[in-house]
Amino acid sequence: MDNHKQVLDLRLKEVEEYLFKTLSGNKVEEHVNSLCMHVVRAGGKRLRPRLAIAAAYALNTQIDPKFIVTFAAAIELLHTATLIHDDVIDHAEVRRGQSTINATDGNHVAVLAGDYIFTRSFIALQQLNSMTLFASVNATVTALVAGELEQLEKEGDINISLDDYEYTIYCKTGALFELAVNGMAIYTKQPQNIIDALNTYGKKLGIGFQVVDDMLDYSSSSEHLGKTVGEDLNDGRITLPLIITYKELKGEDKNAFKAAVEQKELEIVLSFIDKAKALEKCQKYAQNAILEAKEALKELPDSPYKEMLTNLADKAIMRSR
């Protein structure tokens, strides 16, 4: 396992080098590169590149490491671009404990910076020269946009259904996880059952990951989380803790909770979430999704990289930020 971890770490190091190399352009691009570098350096866990690399090696197929690194870097660039645009939409001032581009340089610059990183992602993907893979990327970007539109349409709607919620989080999170893990399978023309298994893993992992993210917005601290706690409530995002709480409450409690959500009264909302034991129910919801994700991996041949995918799924719902 140690040797396989060294391979993963080496590929991740090469992804980092690729990210910083691609964000060093000519004088015209110097300012936008420095802004984008600020976001990339903030880093995070590089979960999507980790997934892309582990999934590629779990195929037990010879793939040029250069292609794996290029694809993993493209996925991280795509993710970073969406974060920059999300911050503009959400008027977020802090991301990963650092000031967002829109907070420091304004929305116009932030939108252009996000657009710029999108182009760098597409340039990276172009090097793989696969129209089939590019079609999957296009479908993912379409889903990302659809998720934001769906979220805007449902803003403040406490009656949102679980199906609507799952569709939104698939578009916002699951679709990119799905692309990260199935990209190299599509690129190397793997059998459909392998691609389907990775699709399911990515979708279910996305649900588990996003549910935990939504829970943390009501259970962590701003300092620890790296963004403002209660941001979802303040922005009118109706997530699983609120959906479950509203479903569990009866009579006057139900009406009082709905009013508190509408008035964005965080302390009152938190008291009702606690009363409904909504966070415990959310945790169970996330755990079930992760179980389904791991179950899908049975289609893949046994290997240390398959085990890595299993471990990454487990870690996704045990995190605190």
N, C-alpha and C positions, 0 to 999 in steps of 0.2 A: 504493500500500500504506500510505503514511504516513497518508493521510486515513482509511482504514479502521481503522488502529490507533488513531487519535484517537477514532473512534466507539466502539470497544471500550473504551478507557480511560475515556471519558465515562460509558458505561453501568456500568462497574465502580465508578466514583466514586459513581454514584447508588445502586448496590447497597450500598456502604458506608454511605451516608447512611440508606438504608432500614433496614439492620441496627441502627444505633444509635438511630434513631427508634423502632423497634418495641420496643426494650428500655429504654424510659423510660415507666414506668407510674405508677400512683398510689402513695400511701404504703404501702399493704398489700403492693404488689409491689416496693417499693424495694430490699429486701435481695436478693431473688432476681434482680432486674434487674442489680444490681451484680456479683453472682457470674457471671451469664451474660455480662455485658459483658466481664469479665475473660477469659473463654474466647474470645469473639469477637475481642477486641483482639489476642490471641495470634496470630490470623490464619492463618498459613500462606500458601500461594500463591493461595488463592481459585480453585483449579483448576476446581472444579465450576461456579461462576458464569461463569468464562471460557468453558468448554465450552458452557454454556447460551446465552450471548450470541452466540458465534461460530456455533453451529449454527442459531440463529434467523435470523441474517442470511444464512447460507449457503443458506437456502431460497429466496432471491430473491423473497420475498413481502412485501407491505406489512403490517407488524405494528406496532401502537402501541408505541413504546419503553417506555411505562409498564408494559405487560403483560410485556415481556421482563425488565425490571428486577424487577418483583414476583416473577416465576417464578424468576429467578436467585437472588434473596434467599431465597425459600422453600426452594430446594435447599440453600443454604449453612446455613440454620437447621436443616434436617432432618439434614444431615451433622453439624453441631455437637452436636445432641441425641444422636446415636448415639455420638459420641466420649465424651461425658460418661458415658453408660451403660456403654460399653466399659471406661472407666477404673475404674468400680465393680466390674465383673465381673472385670477383670484385676488389681485391687488396685494399679493404677498410681499412682505418686506424682508423676511428671513427664510433661508433655505439651508438645511444642513448646518445651522448655527452661524451662517454668514449672510451678509446683506445681498439681496437679489440685484440683478442688473437693473430692473425697473425701479428699484428703490434708490440706486446710486446714480443712474444715468437716464432714467425716464423710460416710458413705455415704447416710444418710437425706436430708440436704440435697442431695447430688449427684443422687440419683434424682429428687427433686422438681424440681431445676433442669433436668434433662434433660426431664422431662415438660412443664415450663413452656415450654421452647424448642420442643418438638413442637407445642404448642398455637399458638405464634406462627407457626410454619410453616404450619399448617393454616388459620389466619386469613388469612394472605397468599394462599394458594392459593384460598381461598373467593372472593376478589375477582375471580378469573378466570372464575368461574361456568361451569365446564365439567365435567359429570359424567364425560365420557370421560377427561379428564385426571385427574380425581380417582380414577377406577378404576385408572389406571396408577400413581398415587401409592400407593394401597392395596396394589397388587401388589408395589411396591418395598419398602414397610415390612414386608410379610409375608415377603419374601425376606431382608431384613436380620435379622429375628428367626430365621428358619429357619437362616440361616448361623451365628448364634451357638449355636443348639441343636445343629446338626451338629458344630460345633467342640468343644463340650462333650462330646458323645457320643464323638467320636474322640480325645479328649484322651489323649496318651501312646501312641497306637497307631501304632507305627513301620511297621506293615504297610499303612497307608492307601494306597489306590490313587490314581493320577493323576486318574481321573474324580472320585473323592470330593474330592480337593484342589481341582480346578477348580470343582466345584459350590460348595464352601465359599467360594472367593474370588469367584465370581460373586455369591453372595448378599451377601458382606461389602463388596465394592467395585464389581464390574461392574454390579450392578443400579442403583446410584445414578448411576454414569456414564451408563448407558443412559437413565435417566429425564432426566438433565440435557440430553442431546443430542436426545432424541426428543420432549421435552415440548411445545415450540412447534410441532413438526410434527403432533403429535396435536391440539393446540389449534386449528390452522388447517386441519385435515382434509386433509393432504397425501396424495398417492397412496401406496398400500401399499408400492410398491417403494422409495420414499424413506424411509418409516418403517422398513422392514426393514433398509435399508442403515445407517441411524443406529443401530438396535438392535445390529447386528453390530459396528459401530465401537465403541459403548460397551462391549459385552461383551469384545471383544478388547483394547481399551485397558485395561479393568479387570484382565484377566489380566496384561498386561505390567507395569502399574503395581504390582500386588500382589506379583508375583514379585520385582521390584526391591526393594520394601519388605522382603520376607522375606530377600533376600540381604543387605541393609544391616544386618540384625540380627546377622549373623555377620561383617561386614566393615568396620564403621565404629567410631567411638568414641562413648561416651555423650554427651560434651560436644558433638561435632559433630552427632550424630543428634537431640539434643533429647529423648531418652528413654533408658532403660537398655538397653545392648547385652546380648544374651543373654536378653532378656525373654521371647521366644517359648519358648526352651528351659526357662526357669525356670517358665513357666506351663503347660508340657506341650503346647504347640502344635507339631504336626508339620507343618512347611512343606517347600517344595520342596528346599532344600539338604539336609535330612535324608533326604527320600524318595529323592533321587538317590544320596546317599552310601550309604545302606543297600542300594540296588539294585546298586551298583557293587562293593561289598566282598564278599570271599569268606572262607569258613572262620572261623578264629579272629578275624580282623579284624572280620568281621561281628558276631560275638558280643560282642567287646569294645566295638564301637561302640554296639550296642544297650544294653549295660550302662551305658555312659557317658551315654547319653541318659536312661535310666531314673533314674540317680543325679544327673543334671543337672550333670555335670562339664564345664563349658564348654571349658576348655583342651584336654581330650582330644577332645571333639567337634570342635573347630576343627581339630585335627591330622588327623583322619580326613576332614573336609570337604576339606581341602587335598590329602590323598593321593588322594582320588577325583576331584579337579578339579571338584567339584560346582558351585562358583560360576561357573566358565566355562560349564558346561552350562546353568545357570540363566539366564545372560545370553543364550545362544542361544535358549532357550525363550521368553524375554521378547521378543527381537527378532522371532521368528517370529510371535508374537501381534500385535505392532505392525504388521508387514507386512500381515497379514490385515485389521487395522483400517483401514489406509490404502487397501487394495484395495477395501474396501466403499464408500469415498467416491466411487468412480468413477460411482456412480449420481447423484450431485449435480451440478448445473451448475457449470462452472468459475467461480471467483470468488476474490477475496483472502481471504474468510472461510473458504472451503473449504481454502485454503492454510494459514490459521491452525490449522484442525483438524489438518491434516497435521503442522504444526510442533509443536503441543501433544503429539501422539502421540510424535514423536521425542524431545521433551524429557522425557517421562515415564520413559524408560528410560536417560536420560543423567544423571539427578540423583544427588546424593550424600547426600541427606537426605529 
